[in-house]
Amino acid sequence: MAENTNSGGGNTGLAFIVGAVVVVLAIVAYFVFARGGMGGDTKDVKVDVNLPSVEAPAVPGTN
């Protein structure tokens, strides 16, 4: 009778794929969180919002 002597051969390929995914995610996280290692220019943004004053309408029945 033939015996199955292949023990754990499929797990090696799976471990390689999972390891590659982890490395790719680490590289993407570096570029997302560290802006690719580039020191970005800081911008001074000032926002001035002038809105007209709005009054509530008069309540009917009160003078």
C-alpha positions, 0 to 999 in steps of 0.5 A: 500500500502506498503511504502519504509521506508529504507532511506540511509541503503545502504550508510552505507556499502559504507561509511565503504568500502571507510573508509577502503580503505582510512586507507589501503592507508594511511598505504601504503603511510607511508611505501612508504614515510617513509621507514616503520619508519626504519632508512636506512643505507646511502651508499656513492656511487662514480661513475667514468666514463672514456670514450675515446675521439672521434673525428668527421670524416673528411668532404669530399672535404676539406683539 
